[in-house]
Amino acid sequence: MEEQYDPKKIEPGWQNEWATSNRFAANETPDAEKYYLLEMFPYPSGKIHIGHVRNYTIGDVVARYKRMMGFNVLHPMGWDAFGLPAENAAIANNTHPARWTRENVEAMKKQLKRLGFSYDWDRELSTCTPEYYRWEQWLFTRMFAKKMAYQKESHVNWCDSCHTVLANEQVENGACWRCGKQVRQKKLKQWFFKITDYAEDLLSWCEKIPGWPEKVTTMQKNWIGKSVGAQIRFPIEGSTRVITVFTTRPDTLYGATFMCLAPEHPLVRSLSKGTDQEEAISEFTERMTHENRSDRSMINFEKEGVFTGAFAVNPMNGRRMPIYTANFALMEYGTGAVMSVPAHDQRDFEFAKKYELPIIPVIRPDGVSIENVALTEAYTGDGEMINSGPFCGLENRRAAGEMVEYFEKNKIGKKTISYRLRDWGISRQRYWGAPIPMIFCDKCGPVPVPDEDLPVLLPEDVDLPVGGGSPLPNLEEFVKTTCPACGLPARRETDTMDTFVESSWYFERYCSPGCDTAMFEKKAVDYWMPVDQYIGGVEHAVLHLLYSRYFTRVLHDLGLVEFKEPFTRLLTQGMVCKETTYCPEHGFLFPEEARSRSEKQYCTKCGHEVVVGRVEKMSKSKKNVIDPNALIDAYGADTVRLFCLFAAPPERDLEWSEQGVEGCFRFLNRIWRIAGLWMPLIKNVVPYDGQADALLVEERRLYVKTHQTIQKVTADIEQRFHFNTAISSVMELVNMMTATDAKKAGDLTCRVMRRAMDTVILLLSPMVPHVAEELWTRMGNGRETISKIAWPSFRDDCLAEDAWLVVVQVNGKLRGRFEINRDADDDAIKNRAMSETNVARFIGDTPIKKVICIKKKLVNIVL
């Protein structure tokens, strides 16, 4: 056996073996327990980054482990291929998105295969193929028929840089989630999915998916944003129109002194039309379209607004309430109208102070008089009702219920529930996406494309506008069509679907990706779904993950699936982080552009000393990225995989360390050397499987440690996915194996060592499959893949140690070790330590100052 471990010789051969034998193909086997393991599929950017490597390595370990545990494992891979990134990149590189995407898919597929991931490549899919988006279009037509999909004109989030609409979930702190540029409001006719119909169901099921991290379900609950309150109707003075307001504080209605409308509210411009306020309103509402007015950003914003010139009437006391449009009133919450109660809402209080509006308290804290006191801030607590007509003297929470009854009796309002969640706008004014299968006819209105005409193909023989936007509206051969209902000339919808539509059902398509008669084969979906373990980033909590839950409910209500939740368990892995390096002349540097010298780093381009920044998420913009290909070239795929697993638990951020990678490489070399040293002695030996009591002390220690390691590694993978501690346990076993002297090994020692060696190989095989396969074969097990070997089991009688290993130090230096019964007390341990021959030799005639026994594991003799 070669002395040195050489991954370049080992890994390609095993990757070829797995590919040619179709080793990881999955089939529905009714009498086998299934396990569907899935990582979020990647956008084909052209390169796998180290974050991908970590994510997919975690998933691959679980998939390989579950196969060895006897499960029928489905572990597919595909490509989230539509969307803005591919389109923008193609424009930047003067090529077509289709060509850019397909070339990138091939490049990334090669990278994934180099890493040895156990994918069923027969199930590979790409969302930009007609075979895939045909069924997405088919589903859209069904949703349209069931009024689950509809079109309306509304104010939408518009990104000027990307030339398209964004869903609320795709706006992060007022900026586009893709390009980071500021988003503004724009009025457009858009297609929407009625996700709000499922708000309560999505919310209630957050409590029924215990396999999900609490932080994710909490984020979804907050995004859905259920509020219980009342809807109240405020008449507009001098008009038959009313303003409907949703409030969670009906008890404060008597204290409402003014009204605020969102700048996008349809009444704002009409109320000011023809008044002295019209110009000011126009200027204000236009300015608001360019400002970040998300609910989070408004917390620290200065509150501002403009009087519309109109008044509303408080329905309880007849108070005349000036109507403002204000930057803190949001169309996304409630009705887009706010009854402002400055005495009991801090935001309203600040606004009232600024514009000198009345502040009337209607709730008094217990035992405190605030009627004639100038308030310095809003009082938001509970107390006794004041200034509230017949409800004075009541506790405010009781008053709230009685006031709602009064509203309903007098047709002023009613009890209601409001949600922050808004319908999902899926129209995108870009080219690289699935065409929305609708036709517009002047006679018939919007008409769905018939099934026999699906898919509506995205034309690929087009030139993309240099500045962005879609060429489809100007493509006559695409736009012009005939109405399927009446046969008259009609025009085709030119918007494409949000790319999150594709990723909301791909996991079902994997169950039968070749199906050409339906979205998927129901029998296959019934067998494989739901996904048992889903793995991906927490940044998708209110985008992909929420949309996928919604889409699955649509499929359920259309009778296509039997379940509501697509993912039983969810793991959100942490980010991969690295320090940044910055050159005053050349800006951020890639790691290879900075060289260390005398404990400092210098730019390889100009020689300037480099500023080493803080450790943060790897990003292309800051160039603190590592190329997985370079790592594989230098260390091999198994080393890269091992480091990604060993450096941190999967849910925690991983800090990149070149020294850590080298340490993992040295560990694999060490195992290789141990195998080479012992192979002549144990290759044809039957592993020991008897009782530990039949062995001598050193043999028993190794045998017991072997079974304890199996138990620990199994628990770490099965219960927590804590691969780092699992690897540490194997390292401890390897340390003990290293201490065993091969030159003195008898038959029984060789059998115990064979059991230990087999165990190390099997336990590490999901993590470092190439070297594990190679060593397994060289140990005389043939070419049968290790993934078909059962996961090792442990003996219960080996888990409870009957003896402690005690280390003895003299003045802090190791001088001996011995085993003693675990029931021995400290005095017995100390006496035994001092009687050890080598220890006694170092003590000699020197007086002993003290003897310290620590946890029955260490004795330190101080002279």
C-alpha positions in Angstrom: 0.0 0.0 0.0 1.3 3.5 -0.9 2.8 5.3 2.0 1.2 8.6 1.1 -2.5 9.3 0.8 -3.1 10.8 -2.7 -6.7 11.9 -3.3 -6.0 12.7 -6.9 -5.5 9.0 -7.6 -8.3 7.8 -5.4 -11.3 10.1 -6.0 -11.8 10.2 -9.8 -12.0 6.4 -9.8 -14.7 6.1 -7.2 -16.7 9.0 -8.8 -16.6 7.1 -12.1 -17.6 3.9 -10.3 -20.6 5.5 -8.7 -21.7 7.1 -12.0 -21.3 4.0 -14.3 -23.1 1.8 -11.8 -25.8 4.3 -11.2 -25.2 3.6 -7.6 -27.5 6.2 -6.1 -30.6 5.8 -8.3 -33.8 5.6 -6.3 -37.0 3.7 -7.0 -40.3 3.4 -5.2 -40.1 0.3 -3.2 -43.4 -0.2 -1.2 -42.0 -2.5 1.4 -39.0 -0.3 2.2 -39.1 2.7 4.5 -38.4 5.8 2.4 -36.3 8.8 3.3 -36.4 11.9 1.1 -33.4 14.2 1.7 -33.2 17.4 -0.2 -31.0 20.5 -0.2 -32.4 23.8 -1.7 -31.4 23.6 -5.4 -28.9 26.2 -6.7 -29.2 29.0 -9.2 -26.8 28.1 -11.9 -24.3 31.0 -11.5 -21.5 29.1 -13.1 -19.5 28.3 -9.9 -20.2 26.4 -6.8 -19.1 28.4 -3.8 -18.0 27.1 -0.4 -21.4 27.8 1.0 -22.9 25.4 -1.5 -20.2 22.9 -0.5 -21.1 23.1 3.1 -24.8 22.8 2.5 -24.6 19.9 0.1 -22.0 18.1 2.2 -24.3 18.2 5.2 -27.1 16.7 3.1 -24.9 14.1 1.5 -23.7 12.8 4.9 -27.4 12.4 6.0 -28.3 10.7 2.7 -25.4 8.2 2.9 -26.0 7.5 6.6 -29.7 6.8 6.0 -28.8 4.4 3.2 -26.5 2.5 5.5 -29.4 2.5 8.1 -31.5 0.6 5.6 -33.7 3.4 4.2 -34.7 3.8 0.6 -33.2 7.2 0.0 -34.2 9.8 -2.6 -31.5 12.5 -2.9 -32.0 14.5 -6.1 -30.4 17.6 -7.6 -31.5 20.2 -10.1 -31.3 23.8 -11.1 -33.4 26.9 -10.2 -32.6 28.2 -13.7 -35.1 31.1 -14.4 -34.8 34.6 -13.0 -33.2 38.0 -13.0 -29.6 36.9 -12.1 -29.2 34.8 -15.2 -30.8 37.5 -17.4 -28.6 40.3 -15.9 -25.4 38.2 -16.2 -26.2 37.3 -19.7 -26.7 40.9 -20.7 -23.4 41.8 -19.0 -21.6 39.0 -20.8 -23.2 39.8 -24.2 -24.9 36.4 -24.5 -28.3 34.8 -24.2 -29.7 33.7 -20.9 -30.5 30.3 -22.2 -27.0 29.7 -23.4 -25.5 31.3 -20.2 -27.7 29.0 -18.0 -27.0 25.8 -19.8 -23.3 26.3 -19.9 -23.3 27.1 -16.2 -25.4 24.0 -15.4 -22.8 21.8 -17.1 -19.9 23.5 -15.3 -21.6 23.3 -11.9 -22.6 19.7 -12.4 -19.0 18.8 -13.0 -18.0 20.6 -9.7 -20.7 18.7 -7.8 -19.5 15.4 -9.1 -16.0 16.2 -8.1 -17.2 16.5 -4.5 -18.6 13.0 -4.5 -22.2 13.9 -3.7 -24.5 10.9 -3.9 -27.2 12.4 -6.1 -29.7 10.5 -8.3 -28.7 12.3 -11.4 -31.4 10.5 -13.4 -33.9 12.9 -11.7 -32.0 16.1 -12.6 -34.3 18.9 -13.7 -34.0 22.4 -14.8 -36.8 24.9 -14.3 -36.2 26.7 -17.5 -37.1 23.7 -19.7 -40.6 23.6 -21.3 -41.1 20.1 -19.9 -41.0 21.7 -16.4 -42.8 25.1 -16.8 -45.5 23.5 -18.9 -47.0 22.1 -15.8 -46.6 25.4 -13.9 -48.6 27.0 -16.6 -51.2 24.2 -16.4 -51.5 24.8 -12.6 -51.9 28.6 -13.2 -54.9 28.0 -15.4 -56.5 25.8 -12.7 -55.9 28.4 -10.1 -57.4 31.0 -12.4 -60.5 28.9 -12.8 -60.8 28.5 -9.0 -60.2 32.3 -8.5 -57.0 31.5 -6.7 -55.2 33.6 -9.4 -56.5 37.1 -10.4 -55.4 40.3 -12.0 -55.8 43.8 -10.6 -54.2 47.2 -10.8 -52.3 48.1 -7.7 -49.3 49.9 -6.3 -46.4 47.6 -6.5 -42.8 47.5 -5.5 -40.8 48.5 -8.6 -37.1 48.2 -9.1 -35.8 50.6 -11.7 -32.5 48.8 -11.9 -34.0 45.4 -12.6 -37.0 46.8 -14.6 -39.5 44.6 -12.7 -42.0 44.3 -9.9 -41.0 42.7 -6.6 -43.2 40.9 -4.1 -43.3 42.4 -0.6 -41.2 39.5 0.6 -38.5 40.5 -2.0 -38.0 44.0 -0.6 -35.4 44.1 2.2 -35.2 47.4 4.1 -36.6 49.3 1.1 -34.1 47.8 -1.3 -34.3 45.1 -4.1 -33.3 41.7 -2.7 -31.3 41.0 -5.8 -29.5 44.2 -6.8 -29.7 46.2 -3.6 -31.1 49.3 -5.3 -33.9 51.4 -3.8 -37.4 50.3 -4.6 -40.2 52.7 -5.4 -44.0 52.4 -5.6 -45.5 52.1 -9.1 -49.1 51.5 -10.2 -49.4 48.5 -12.6 -51.8 45.8 -13.6 -50.5 42.6 -12.1 -51.3 38.9 -11.6 -51.7 37.8 -8.0 -52.0 34.5 -6.2 -54.5 34.5 -3.3 -52.1 33.4 -0.6 -54.2 35.4 1.9 -56.9 32.7 1.7 -54.5 30.5 3.5 -53.2 32.9 6.1 -54.8 31.3 9.1 -54.0 27.8 7.9 -50.3 28.7 7.3 -50.2 30.3 10.7 -51.8 27.5 12.7 -49.6 24.9 11.1 -46.5 26.7 12.3 -47.3 25.0 15.6 -47.5 21.6 13.9 -44.1 21.4 12.3 -41.9 20.7 15.3 -39.0 19.6 13.0 -38.5 23.2 12.0 -36.3 25.7 13.8 -38.3 28.0 16.0 -36.6 31.1 14.5 -38.1 30.2 11.1 -41.6 29.5 12.3 -41.4 32.7 14.3 -40.4 34.7 11.2 -43.3 33.2 9.3 -45.7 34.0 12.1 -44.5 37.6 12.2 -44.7 37.9 8.4 -48.3 36.5 8.3 -49.0 39.0 11.2 -52.3 38.1 12.6 -54.1 40.9 14.5 -57.5 40.6 16.2 -59.4 43.9 16.4 -62.2 45.9 14.9 -63.1 47.4 11.6 -64.6 50.9 12.0 -66.3 53.1 9.5 -65.6 56.8 9.6 -67.9 59.1 7.5 -66.2 61.7 5.4 -67.6 65.2 6.1 -69.8 66.5 3.4 -69.7 63.2 1.5 -71.4 59.8 1.3 -68.1 58.1 1.3 -66.5 56.5 4.4 -63.0 55.5 5.4 -62.8 52.0 6.8 -60.1 51.5 9.5 -58.8 48.4 11.1 -57.6 48.8 14.7 -56.4 46.5 17.5 -57.4 49.2 20.1 -61.1 49.9 19.7 -61.1 51.0 23.4 -59.2 54.2 22.3 -61.8 55.3 19.7 -63.0 58.3 21.7 -59.3 59.6 21.7 -59.0 59.5 17.9 -58.4 63.1 16.9 -57.2 62.8 13.3 -56.9 60.3 10.5 -53.9 59.2 8.4 -54.0 57.6 5.0 -51.1 55.8 3.3 -49.8 57.9 0.3 -51.0 55.1 -2.0 -54.5 55.1 -0.6 -57.0 55.7 -3.4 -58.8 58.4 -1.5 -55.7 60.6 -1.0 -55.7 62.4 -4.4 -59.4 62.5 -4.7 -59.9 64.2 -1.3 -57.4 66.9 -2.2 -58.5 67.4 -5.7 -59.6 71.0 -6.4 -58.4 72.2 -2.9 -55.4 74.3 -1.9 -53.7 71.1 -0.7 -53.7 69.4 -4.1 -50.2 70.4 -5.1 -48.7 69.6 -1.7 -50.4 66.2 -1.7 -49.2 65.5 -5.2 -45.6 66.4 -4.3 -45.7 64.4 -1.1 -47.1 61.2 -2.6 -44.6 61.3 -5.5 -41.7 61.7 -3.0 -43.0 58.8 -1.0 -42.8 56.5 -4.0 -39.0 56.8 -3.7 -38.6 56.3 0.0 -38.1 53.2 2.1 -41.3 52.9 4.0 -41.2 49.4 5.2 -42.6 48.9 8.7 -39.1 48.2 10.1 -37.5 51.3 8.5 -40.3 53.5 9.9 -39.4 52.9 13.5 -36.6 55.5 13.4 -38.0 57.7 10.6 -39.2 61.2 11.3 -43.0 61.1 11.0 -44.3 63.5 8.4 -47.5 64.1 6.4 -49.7 66.5 4.6 -53.3 67.6 5.3 -55.6 66.6 2.5 -58.1 69.4 3.0 -60.8 67.0 4.1 -62.2 65.9 7.4 -63.6 62.6 8.8 -66.2 62.3 11.6 -65.5 60.2 14.7 -68.6 58.0 14.8 -68.7 57.9 18.6 -68.5 61.5 19.6 -68.9 63.4 16.3 -65.4 65.0 16.6 -64.2 66.6 13.4 -60.9 64.8 12.4 -58.6 66.3 9.8 -57.5 63.7 7.3 -53.7 63.5 6.6 -51.6 61.4 4.3 -48.6 60.3 6.3 -45.4 58.4 5.7 -46.0 55.9 8.5 -49.4 54.8 7.2 -48.9 51.6 5.1 -51.1 50.0 2.6 -49.6 46.7 3.5 -51.3 46.8 7.0 -55.0 46.8 7.7 -56.8 49.0 5.2 -54.1 51.6 4.6 -56.0 54.0 6.9 -55.1 54.8 10.5 -57.3 56.3 13.2 -54.7 58.3 15.1 -54.9 58.3 18.9 -52.0 60.4 20.0 -52.5 60.0 23.7 -52.1 56.2 23.5 -49.8 55.6 20.5 -46.3 57.0 20.4 -46.1 57.3 16.6 -49.4 59.3 16.6 -48.2 61.3 19.6 -45.0 62.4 17.7 -47.1 63.3 14.7 -49.6 65.3 16.7 -46.9 67.2 18.5 -45.3 68.1 15.2 -48.5 69.3 13.6 -50.2 70.7 16.7 -53.1 68.3 16.7 -55.3 67.6 19.8 -54.2 65.0 22.3 -57.1 63.6 24.4 -56.4 60.8 26.9 -59.1 58.1 27.2 -57.3 55.6 29.4 -56.1 56.5 32.9 -53.5 54.4 34.7 -54.7 53.1 38.0 -54.5 55.7 40.7 -53.0 58.4 38.4 -54.7 61.5 37.1 -53.7 62.5 33.5 -56.7 64.5 32.4 -55.2 68.0 33.0 -51.5 67.0 32.6 -49.4 67.8 29.5 -48.3 64.4 28.3 -44.6 64.0 27.4 -45.2 60.6 25.7 -48.1 58.3 24.9 -49.5 56.0 27.5 -49.9 52.6 26.0 -50.8 50.5 29.1 -54.1 49.4 30.6 -56.3 51.3 33.0 -59.7 53.0 33.6 -61.7 54.5 30.7 -62.1 58.3 30.8 -63.5 60.8 28.3 -65.3 57.9 26.7 -69.0 58.6 27.2 -71.0 55.7 28.6 -67.9 53.6 28.8 -66.2 55.8 31.4 -65.1 54.0 34.6 -64.8 50.6 32.8 -61.5 48.7 32.7 -60.3 49.3 29.2 -60.1 45.7 28.0 -63.6 45.1 29.1 -64.6 48.3 27.4 -63.0 47.2 24.2 -65.4 44.2 24.0 -68.5 46.2 24.9 -67.6 48.9 22.4 -67.3 46.3 19.5 -70.7 45.1 20.4 -71.9 48.7 20.2 -70.2 49.1 16.8 -72.0 46.0 15.4 -75.4 46.9 16.9 -75.2 50.5 15.5 -73.6 49.4 12.2 -70.5 51.5 12.9 -68.1 48.6 12.6 -67.5 44.9 13.5 -65.0 42.6 15.1 -62.5 41.3 12.6 -59.1 39.8 12.1 -56.4 41.3 9.9 -53.3 39.9 8.5 -50.1 41.6 7.5 -49.7 39.0 4.7 -50.7 40.3 1.3 -51.5 38.4 -1.9 -48.4 37.2 -3.8 -47.8 39.4 -6.9 -46.2 37.0 -9.4 -46.0 39.2 -12.5 -42.5 40.1 -13.6 -41.7 42.5 -16.5 -38.6 40.6 -17.5 -37.8 38.0 -20.2 -36.1 35.0 -18.5 -39.1 33.4 -16.9 -42.1 31.2 -17.5 -44.7 33.0 -19.6 -48.0 33.6 -17.9 -50.5 31.5 -19.9 -53.2 34.1 -20.4 -54.7 35.7 -23.5 -56.5 39.1 -23.5 -59.5 39.5 -25.8 -61.4 42.7 -26.2 -64.6 40.7 -26.2 -64.0 37.9 -23.7 -61.5 39.6 -21.4 -58.7 37.5 -19.9 -58.8 33.9 -21.2 -56.5 31.0 -20.1 -54.5 29.2 -22.7 -56.1 25.8 -23.4 -54.3 22.7 -22.2 -53.6 21.5 -25.7 -51.7 24.7 -26.4 -49.4 24.4 -23.4 -46.7 25.1 -22.9 -46.6 28.7 -24.0 -43.0 28.6 -25.1 -40.6 31.3 -24.2 -39.1 32.5 -27.5 -35.3 32.0 -27.3 -34.5 33.6 -30.7 -34.6 37.1 -29.3 -32.2 40.0 -28.5 -32.4 41.4 -25.0 -32.6 45.2 -24.5 -29.2 46.5 -23.3 -30.7 48.5 -20.4 -32.8 45.6 -19.2 -36.5 45.0 -19.5 -38.3 42.4 -21.6 -38.3 42.1 -25.4 -41.6 40.1 -25.3 -44.0 43.1 -25.6 -42.3 44.1 -28.8 -42.2 40.6 -30.2 -45.2 40.6 -32.6 -45.1 36.9 -33.4 -45.3 36.2 -29.6 -47.9 38.8 -28.7 -50.4 38.3 -31.5 -52.7 35.4 -31.2 -56.4 34.4 -31.3 -58.8 34.1 -28.5 -59.4 30.5 -27.7 -63.0 31.3 -26.6 -64.3 33.3 -29.6 -61.6 33.1 -32.3 -61.1 36.9 -32.6 -57.7 38.5 -32.7 -56.2 38.8 -29.2 -52.9 39.5 -27.5 -50.8 37.3 -25.3 -49.7 38.2 -21.7 -46.1 39.3 -21.9 -45.2 39.2 -18.2 -43.4 36.2 -16.9 -43.9 34.4 -13.5 -41.8 35.2 -10.4 -39.0 32.7 -10.2 -40.2 31.7 -6.8 -43.1 30.0 -8.5 -40.7 27.4 -10.0 -39.1 26.7 -6.6 -42.5 26.3 -4.9 -43.1 22.8 -6.3 -39.9 21.4 -7.7 -39.6 18.9 -4.8 -42.8 17.2 -6.0 -41.5 17.1 -9.6 -38.4 15.2 -8.4 -40.6 12.3 -7.5 -41.3 11.7 -11.2 -39.4 14.2 -13.3 -40.0 12.3 -16.6 -43.8 12.4 -16.3 -45.3 14.0 -19.4 -49.0 13.6 -18.6 -49.2 15.6 -15.4 -47.3 17.8 -13.0 -46.1 14.5 -11.4 -47.2 10.9 -10.9 -49.5 10.8 -7.9 -48.3 7.3 -6.9 -44.7 8.5 -6.8 -45.6 11.6 -4.8 -47.7 9.6 -2.4 -44.6 7.4 -1.8 -41.9 10.0 -1.5 -43.5 13.1 -0.2 -43.3 15.0 2.1 -39.6 15.7 2.2 -38.2 14.1 5.3 -35.3 16.5 5.7 -34.9 19.8 3.9 -31.7 21.8 4.2 -31.0 25.4 3.2 -30.4 29.0 4.4 -32.6 30.8 6.9 -32.7 33.8 4.5 -35.5 31.9 2.6 -37.8 31.8 5.7 -40.5 34.2 4.3 -39.8 33.7 0.6 -39.2 30.2 -0.7 -40.3 28.4 2.4 -43.6 30.3 2.9 -44.4 30.1 -0.8 -43.7 26.3 -0.9 -46.1 25.8 2.1 -48.7 27.9 0.3 -48.3 26.1 -3.1 -48.6 22.7 -1.4 -51.9 23.7 0.0 -53.1 24.8 -3.4 -52.1 21.3 -4.7 -53.9 19.8 -1.8 -57.1 21.7 -2.4 -57.0 20.8 -6.1 -56.8 17.1 -5.1 -53.3 16.6 -6.4 -51.6 15.7 -3.1 -52.7 14.3 0.2 -50.6 16.4 2.5 -50.4 20.1 3.4 -46.8 20.5 4.6 -44.0 19.8 2.1 -41.1 19.5 4.6 -41.2 17.5 7.7 -37.9 18.6 9.1 -35.9 21.7 8.2 -32.2 22.5 8.9 -31.0 26.0 8.3 -27.2 25.9 8.0 -25.0 28.8 9.1 -23.0 31.0 6.8 -19.3 30.5 5.8 -17.3 33.4 7.0 -13.8 34.7 6.5 -11.9 37.9 7.3 -11.6 40.5 4.5 -8.3 41.9 3.2 -8.3 45.5 1.9 -5.5 47.3 0.0 -5.6 51.2 0.1 -4.8 51.2 -3.6 -6.6 48.2 -5.0 -9.6 47.8 -2.6 -10.8 44.5 -1.4 -8.4 41.6 -2.3 -9.0 37.9 -3.0 -7.1 35.7 -0.4 -4.5 34.8 -3.0 -3.8 38.5 -3.6 -2.5 39.0 -0.1 0.8 37.5 1.1 1.9 37.1 4.7 5.3 38.4 5.8 6.6 39.0 9.3 3.1 38.6 10.8 1.6 41.2 8.4 -0.1 40.9 5.0 0.9 42.7 1.8 -0.8 43.2 -1.5 0.8 41.2 -4.3 -0.1 43.9 -6.8 1.5 46.9 -5.3 3.3 45.8 -2.1 1.2 48.0 0.2 0.4 46.6 3.7 -3.1 45.2 3.7 -5.8 46.0 6.3 -7.2 42.7 7.7 -10.9 43.3 8.4 -13.4 41.5 10.6 -14.6 38.0 9.9 -17.9 38.2 7.9 -20.0 36.3 5.5 -18.1 35.3 2.3 -19.2 37.5 -0.6 -18.0 38.3 -4.1 -18.2 42.0 -3.5 -15.7 41.8 -0.6 -13.7 39.1 -2.3 -13.3 37.1 0.9 -14.2 33.9 -1.0 -12.5 30.5 -1.4 -12.6 28.6 -4.7 -13.7 25.0 -4.0 -11.9 23.8 -7.1 -8.6 25.1 -5.9 -9.1 23.4 -2.5 -10.0 20.1 -4.2 -6.9 20.4 -6.4 -4.7 20.9 -3.3 -6.3 18.6 -0.7 -9.0 16.5 -2.4 -12.8 16.5 -2.0 -12.8 14.4 1.2 -10.6 16.9 3.0 -12.9 19.8 1.9 -16.0 17.9 3.0 -14.4 16.9 6.3 -13.5 20.5 7.2 -17.0 21.8 6.4 -18.4 19.3 8.8 -15.7 19.5 11.5 -15.3 23.3 11.9 -18.7 24.0 13.4 -22.1 22.5 14.0 -24.3 22.9 10.9 -26.6 25.5 12.3 -23.8 27.8 13.4 -21.6 30.1 11.2 -18.4 28.5 10.0 -15.2 30.5 10.2 -12.8 29.6 7.4 -9.4 28.4 8.4 -6.6 27.3 6.1 -5.0 25.7 9.1 -8.2 23.8 9.8 -8.2 22.4 6.2 -4.6 21.3 6.6 -5.5 19.7 9.9 -8.3 17.6 8.3 -5.9 16.6 5.5 -3.3 15.4 8.1 -6.0 13.4 9.9 -6.9 11.5 6.7 -3.2 10.9 6.1 -3.0 9.5 9.6 -5.8 7.1 9.0 -4.1 6.1 5.7 -0.8 5.4 7.5 -2.5 3.4 10.3 -4.3 1.3 7.7 -1.0 0.7 5.8 0.8 -0.3 8.9 -1.8 -2.8 10.1 -3.1 -4.1 6.7 -0.6 -6.9 6.4 -1.6 -8.1 9.9 -5.4 -7.7 9.7 -6.5 -7.9 6.1 -7.6 -11.5 6.2 -8.5 -11.5 9.9 -12.1 -11.9 11.2 -13.1 -8.9 13.3 -13.6 -9.6 17.0 -17.2 -9.6 18.0 -17.1 -11.3 21.5 -17.4 -9.9 25.0 -15.0 -7.3 26.3 -14.4 -9.4 29.4 -12.5 -12.0 27.4 -9.8 -9.5 26.4 -6.7 -8.3 28.0 -6.6 -4.7 29.4 -5.3 -2.9 26.3 -7.3 -4.9 23.9 -10.4 -4.4 26.1 -9.9 -0.6 26.2 -9.7 -0.4 22.4 -12.7 -2.7 21.9 -14.8 -0.8 24.4 -13.7 2.5 22.8 -14.8 1.2 19.4 -18.3 0.5 20.6 -18.6 3.7 22.5 -17.5 5.6 19.4 -20.2 3.8 17.3 -22.8 4.8 19.9 -21.6 8.4 20.1 -21.3 9.0 16.4 -24.8 7.4 15.8 -26.4 9.7 18.3 -24.6 12.8 17.0 -25.9 12.2 13.5 -29.3 10.8 14.3 -30.3 13.3 16.9 -28.6 16.6 16.2 -26.6 16.4 12.9 -23.6 17.4 15.0 -21.0 16.0 12.7 -18.2 18.0 14.4 -18.5 16.1 17.7 -19.0 12.8 15.7 -15.7 13.4 14.0 -14.0 14.3 17.3 -15.1 10.9 18.7 -13.6 9.1 15.7 -10.4 11.1 16.2 -10.3 9.8 19.8 -10.6 6.3 18.6 -7.9 6.8 16.0 -5.6 8.1 18.8 -6.1 4.9 20.8 -5.4 2.8 17.7 -2.2 4.8 17.1 -1.0 3.9 20.6 -1.4 0.2 19.9 1.9 -1.5 19.0 1.7 -3.5 15.8 5.0 -5.2 16.5 3.7 -6.8 19.7 0.2 -7.6 18.3 -1.1 -11.2 18.8 -4.0 -12.8 17.1 -6.6 -11.4 19.5 -5.1 -7.9 19.2 -5.3 -8.1 15.4 -8.9 -9.1 15.5 -9.8 -6.2 17.8 -7.8 -3.8 15.6 -9.6 -5.1 12.5 -12.9 -4.3 14.3 -11.7 -0.8 15.2 -10.4 -0.2 11.6 -13.6 -1.4 10.0 -15.5 0.9 12.4 -13.5 4.0 11.6 -13.9 3.4 7.9 -17.7 2.8 8.2 -18.3 5.8 10.5 -16.4 8.2 8.3 -17.8 6.9 5.0 -20.7 9.3 4.8 -18.3 12.2 5.4 -15.3 11.1 3.4 -16.7 8.6 1.0 -13.8 8.3 -1.5 -11.0 7.4 1.0 -13.5 5.2 2.9 -14.4 3.2 -0.2 -10.7 2.8 -1.1 -9.7 1.6 2.4 -12.7 -0.7 2.6 -11.8 -2.3 -0.7 -8.1 -2.7 0.3 -9.1 -4.3 3.5 -10.3 -7.2 1.4 -14.0 -6.4 1.2 -14.2 -6.4 -2.7 -15.6 -3.7 -4.8 -19.1 -3.7 -3.2 -19.8 0.0 -2.4 -19.6 0.8 1.3 -23.0 2.6 1.0 -24.6 -0.9 0.8 -22.9 -2.0 4.0 -25.0 -1.7 7.1 -24.2 1.0 9.6 -22.2 -0.6 12.5 -24.0 -1.5 15.7 -22.7 -1.3 19.2 -22.7 -3.7 22.1 -24.6 -2.4 25.1 -22.2 -4.3 27.5 -19.4 -2.2 26.2 -21.0 1.2 26.9 -20.5 1.2 30.7 -16.8 1.3 31.4 -15.9 -1.0 34.3 -12.5 0.7 34.8 -11.1 4.2 34.6 -7.9 5.1 32.8 -5.9 7.3 35.1 -3.1 9.5 34.0 -0.3 10.2 36.5 1.8 13.3 36.4 4.8 14.2 38.6 5.3 18.0 38.9 3.0 18.4 35.9 4.8 15.9 33.6 3.4 12.6 32.3 5.0 9.7 34.1 2.5 6.9 33.9 -1.0 5.6 33.4 -3.0 2.7 34.7 -6.6 1.3 34.9 -8.5 1.0 38.1 -12.0 -0.1 39.0 -14.5 2.7 38.6 -15.7 2.2 42.1 -12.3 3.0 43.6 -12.2 6.1 45.8 -9.6 8.9 45.6 -7.4 7.4 48.3 -7.1 4.1 46.5 -6.4 5.9 43.2 -3.6 8.0 44.9 -2.0 4.9 46.5 -2.1 3.0 43.2 -0.5 6.0 41.4 2.4 6.3 43.8 3.0 2.5 43.5 3.5 2.6 39.8 7.1 1.6 39.0 7.9 4.5 36.7 6.2 7.0 39.0 8.1 5.8 42.0 11.3 6.1 40.1 10.7 9.8 39.4 9.6 10.5 43.0 12.7 8.8 44.5 13.5 10.2 47.9 12.1 13.7 47.3 9.4 14.7 49.8 5.9 14.8 48.5 4.2 18.1 49.1 0.7 17.1 48.0 -1.2 14.6 45.8 -4.1 15.9 43.7 -6.8 13.6 42.3 -9.0 15.2 39.6 -12.3 13.5 38.6 -10.7 10.0 39.0 -8.9 10.6 35.7 -5.7 12.5 36.7 -3.3 12.3 39.6 -0.8 15.0 39.9 2.0 14.5 42.5 3.7 17.7 43.5 7.2 17.3 44.9 
